[in-house]
Amino acid sequence: MMASVLLLWLAVCLSGTWAVDKGNFKTCDQSAFCKRQRALKPGESPYRALLETMELTNTRLTLQLINDNNKVRLLLELYRLQGNITRVKINELKPLKPRYEVPDVLIREPPTEPLSLLSQDENGVVLSLGAESQRVIVSARPFRLDIMEGRDVLMSLNSRGLLAFEHLRMRKDTQADPEGEKKEEADPANQAETAKEEEEKVEDGMWEESFKSHADSKPSGPSAVSLDFSLPGVEHVYGIPEHADTLRLKTTDNGDPYRLYNLDVFQYELYNPMALYGAVPVMLAHNAQRTTGIFWLNAAETWVDISSNTAGKTVFGKMLDYVQGSSETPQTDVRWISESGIIDVFIMLGPTPKDIFSQYASLTGTQSFPPLSALAYHQCRWNYNDQKDVQEVDAGFDEHDIPYDFIWLDIEHTDGKRYFTWDPHKFASPKEMLQGLVEKKRKMVAIVDPHIKVDSNYKIHNEIRSKGFYIKNKDGGDYEGWCWPGSAGYPDFTRADMRAWWASMFAYDQYEGSMENLYTWNDMNEPSVFNGPEVTMHKDAMHGAWEHRDVHNLYGFYVQMATAEGLIQRSGGVERPFVLTRAFFAGSQRYGAVWTGDNAAEWDHLKISIPMCLSLGLVGISFCGADVGGFFKSPSTELLVRWYQTGAYQPFFRAHAHLDTPRREPWLFGPENTALIREAVRQRYTLLPYWYQQFYQAHQTGEPIMRPLWVEYPQDPATFAIDDEFLIGRDLLVHPVTEEGARGVTAYLPGKDELWFDVHTFQKHNGAQNLYIPVTMSSIPVFQRGGSIIPRKLRVRRSSTCMEHDPYTLYVALNPQRTAEGELYIDDGHTFNYEKKEFILRKLSFTKNILSSVNMAPDAQFSTRSWIERIIILGASKPSKVTLKTAGGQESQVEFEFDASMSVLTLRKPGMNAGVDWSVTLQ
Amino acid sequence: CTCYLLLLLLSLGVSAVEVQRPRGVPLSKRQFYEEGKPFTCLDGSRTIPFDRVNDDYCDCEDGSDEPGTAACPNGSFHCTNAGFRPAFIPSSRINDGICDCCDTTDEYNSGAACQNTCRELGSKEREIMKEMAEIAKEGFLLKQQLIQEAKSGLEEKKAKLAEVQVSKKDLEDKLEALRTVKETAEQPEKEAKERHLKAWEDEKAAIRLEKDKAKMAEVFLELDDDADGFVSVADLLTHSELDPDSDGSFTEAEAQVKHFFLLDKVDTAAFESVWNNIKEKYVSESNADIPAPVETPQEETREPVPENDSEQYPEEDIPEEEEDDDEEDEDEDPDDGDYKTQEQKDDDDEGTMPPYDDQTQNLIDAAQKARNEFDEAEKALREVDDQIRNLEKEISFDFGPGAEFAYLYGQCYELSTSEYIYRLCPFNRVSQKPKYGGSETNLGSWGKWTGPEDNVYSLMKYEHGTGCWQGPNRSTTVKLTCGKETVVLSTSEPSRCEYLMEFTTPAVCQEPQSLYPDAHDHTEL
């Protein structure tokens, strides 16, 4: 939604320009541990595996590693997990005190599979990973891990010798503790260590560092961890959101590494590796043969370096290598550096992109299944001023016949930025307002941020304080920072009891003025602290025994978790929640939607919305969107229209605007533009059945909904870097117009055996080509894949709920083999009853001139009033007769029309219920 | 199935007629839907069997085959709303579970429990309309008055303008005459003043000569160290300031050549020619220790000041800017200062000019009188010009088709809210002043009428008000509605720095019968 007012002033008053003030955020050089770690250059690792310490049980291998420089021992644990995943954990063998291990992100302790020893000698051991001749080779001196399949190395760890583990140590100038000395005397190993340690130079920033005016006391001293991964044969890596950058990650040799540290970045800049609001430490590596993934489970500040031996080479250079046969294998090297915690890394071995998605989903879960209405259009603004304003905007949509489902209230709706309250003048009767929306079958979202106004007359604050739920500062008092309400406390969401209490605050009798059609938006949960270092919390703030340093990237994840739980509980576990968050971490997909934060009304920001959401989708977070129109600044009418057209085809479709921008409800730009926006929104509504089905699939499988082309065409290198177009599921290809004044776009249609049908004209195109498409202001280039069946509801009404019982039109696009298939998923659209098998899942298939609907979930029970009103077959030939057969064996003739010029056959009103078995035969 | 709707309609209040027509079709289009006969889409695009009308499948591109179902995306449904106003709703609102038509006819198959509220709405609306009609009636009468007043006002103004234009002509003539008088009086004045000045200049020259002679005598005595009545070259050479090439050595030869000191020594008379050559440079021996005043140091001491300042406040922009301004000012000031001090010096040296003699003074007084009269006439003409401009502006203002808005000109209307006092001065400006201290904010100056084409005079736009931080300049739209009184009803800020003001005035009242032409029919139901 918004960044800080303070920064706003600073940035504008001092620089006078519209760009991020980079000076407010650290570079690697300004972050002591990153600087320290990055100073290590590839070379021989000081670590050695002590094979004699190896213990192999059925599920895990452990052995000790020793750093020959300082004799500190580490413990390596290696697991083979179900579904072709290898887990590598490295911790200190005997840390001074426990090091943080990330809880709550994995959906369970991952189930293991047996590891077996293939061979062993003094140089190392070879373990079998079971399937497909996969092995792990543990080399002893220096320590490294190689994961092999047959003769190919899939991935190597510490092959560049960059494993580094800063062990916890006593601070020299405070080392007057006699007990500690005694211990050291008693333990010769420790003594050696101490002796060695003394030789190590104490670098700046190990025991304290400062940034701008902020000091970090670093009570635990240096604690960083780092490890390198080599990916032979790989030239394309993806993921590690959130960054405003291209889909394909760039090498970082000549600049900063990609940074993962949840930050409220005011007016973020595009195409750079700076950290943004969320962090998912998951990277995908892909080539035409295989996809692999690395999940680095660490919630501290993290930097990721990427280098490649082919990065600098031109296509010609690569050719020359090939011709001369002197080519080394292309290779990408990656290095992860985190400030604290342990090394806990999940190596997902694919081999297909979809295997990666299911492997990652088996660890962190899948996208939550949202209420259907959340997939419709959302109208937001900072702020809708009062109840009258809400009512007028609501009426405006009806007057201009534009559908919408949700209207949103930003921070100004509260009583003085006290969340869970309403402004007594502007929103004096919230239930009346919400009831007005209920009557239109519409809903509302109100913001609830995690910073709590310090005010002894505020119930929420008093309870949190009295329960001791606030995060503490380094001196033990409640941490206070500056945010929207002024001085604010930050509840410690890492505590389960705190989260339970927070969830209980959403009960209808606690959250006054709330009703079942009121949902929640969590903003500022990085957390944003206007007067904190890098606009966030001091790293030495305390969450119980842990420093904020250890848990930082988890904060937003927990806020959304607790809020979603609250929305579930208030309905007694019946209704699905809808919660939007700005900050996130691995696993956040389980709790709702995310958006790309405070973007700007610029064409480049429209363009970047595609790779930003694609990158999130790859790491499990499918429910992604960008503020339509751009948050900061005022869009030109053309940009606004194009943004609606793009947003209509992205998972989370919400228009939003900054307080200081002119109003931009869709009807304020003249009848022509109102019509263009109306048409874009209507296209979204007709496709809601398809979107809903995609979310159901994503919820089942973890596959991204908005997905890069390479996910479906993994062997086609032409798709590997495309990020100006995307697929929705596997059947719709979208190439939105994102250029100002565009007369045409060139879309790549993948698949040499594919056909693609323009969804507007039904024009057929062959795959594996770059297609130039002339465009006008009304164009949204979208193609349906030949071989697919897509259900739509063409009766667009004022909200998705109004369309619940409406009939379907099936779009059957034939492939060259004249077959097609698809699915139809129907349930009540808003409860968890689908978990109790209350849904309809039909398999639709067209083969041998018969289109049939077959029950894919015979054990599920649900009935619908919806029926099939029309079937449109693209790429068809003209039949002489069309016969419908329904369950009872009854047959009837179906009327049809055939458009010979486009080869489109339209079956008129076959009329069968959408939930039953039927078949239609073309003769 | 083709669904029919039975409608009971009182036509002109005379007799009850049963009209059968497909659901959702307005009476006016009944003839296109003839039962049993093929139906042609209203856009003529195709003809279909009649049983496909309202069969819940869209056959016509214009949606006309499904007036009573939601099958067509672009269809519309007609609610009769007996007792209230009939209405068209988009067919997407049929059976969506939301009651749109007060006669409930849009929700015939959704299970929505709609109540027929047409009578209630009708009577409520009739009440409101009655009230509004009364207001409109009175307002319209007032408006007629306003038009009359504006008309006479305009005529008055035009007459006034004509009148003023005539008086302007007179003034111009008078001014020309006075100009001649002035110029005639100024010529002898100028000559007399010049004469007086010349005499004074002559006198001053004589005085200066006297002084020079005295000075020369004084210098002669000073140089003539041995008081022998002669000054020698050697005496002169002690005055290094007289060295013509300032090379540090003042030689006899130089003295001789440059200062005509042709003889070894000169007496008082011969010294005169030497004096003429040296007097510019000569420094009296009694003053020789005091360094000659130099101009540059003054500048040197001035310049470092801003430099010091800028070092003290290196990051502050504003002080530097202020210094820039100061420097610009100083560039001009020193000239003035020098000039003044010079004049003063002259006055000190040579006294003040004696007063004019009576004759000259009389001439000056006469000229001054002529000038004053001329200036006055000129001022009067300017005032008349202003008056003409204002009148022309007011006459040319678009005060509406009957100039009914003219009465607002020059008036201001206020609305007090909890925080602010809003002030609307029509055709001038809108402003906002905090109730409890603080300065006034300009919310825009008169821009133009911005109502829709068919009702241009329903909205006023005031633009280019005080700028908003990071936003546009403030502007205000004033929405005019019919009322007996001229009042600001409300103000709001729907978008940052874009204000909306609701304003009632009789000037927008329409003739009552033109409101809701069919209202009468229904009042009889």
Chai-1 contact restraints between the chains, C-beta under 6 A:
chainA,res_idxA,chainB,res_idxB,connection_type,confidence,min_distance_angstrom,max_distance_angstrom,comment,restraint_id
A,D401,B,P90,contact,1.0,0.0,6.0,A-B,restraint_1
A,D660,B,Q470,contact,1.0,0.0,6.0,A-B,restraint_2
A,D660,B,G471,contact,1.0,0.0,6.0,A-B,restraint_3
A,D660,B,R496,contact,1.0,0.0,6.0,A-B,restraint_4
A,P662,B,S495,contact,1.0,0.0,6.0,A-B,restraint_5
A,R663,B,S495,contact,1.0,0.0,6.0,A-B,restraint_6
A,R795,B,A70,contact,1.0,0.0,6.0,A-B,restraint_7
A,R797,B,S92,contact,1.0,0.0,6.0,A-B,restraint_8
A,R797,B,D96,contact,1.0,0.0,6.0,A-B,restraint_9
A,C802,B,D96,contact,1.0,0.0,6.0,A-B,restraint_10
A,K909,B,Y57,contact,1.0,0.0,6.0,A-B,restraint_11
